[in-house]
């Protein structure tokens, strides 16, 4: 069951200069700001409402390599690893649970697609296993006709985005990221064809 959004108060003075201005304090915005700050960049996140109050806290929170396009599998692996390390890094439980993900099927075509993904993923170092008919039905039996097989990943899981993103924002703020809430960006300022600032 989804938890209510963790609302955070961050004292902030609007910066006069930053290396990167992030517009939007959802999952992508906050995590981008956090990682850029770790790389030594001066960053500010401008959020028109409250951190993670929109889509950032309403997603299902899946952190997965399974089923990812083969071109993005490396990034998905890195993402799952970052989620695995995050609680220890920021000193707070972000709700990440490494449960693994299992899919079972009655479709030969779907199973063949999973097999193709699995063959590549295994070579890429993803911890996964194809499930035989017996394995799929032993644990995941359902009424009606039996499953013909399945696939399972071991490191995938989910995070509670309603607390993870606000907690990450708090940690970023403690590290020097300016995070003004209730502060919409109304305009981008260009000089000589390049962005030179923002208007809030």
BELTA-V945589 format. One record per run of one state. SS is the DSSP state (a for helix, b for strand, c for the rest). FROM is the first residue (numbers start at 1). TO is the last residue. Records with the same first field share a line. If there is no record, write none. Layout:
SS->FROM-TO, FROM-TO
This chain:
c->1-19, 24-26, 39-42, 47-54, 58-61, 64-69, 91-96, 98-100, 106-107, 124-127, 132-132, 141-148, 154-156, 159-160, 175-177, 181-186, 192-193, 200-200
b->20-23, 43-46, 62-63, 97-97, 101-105, 128-131, 149-153, 157-158, 178-180, 187-191, 194-199
a->27-38, 55-57, 70-90, 108-123, 133-140, 161-174
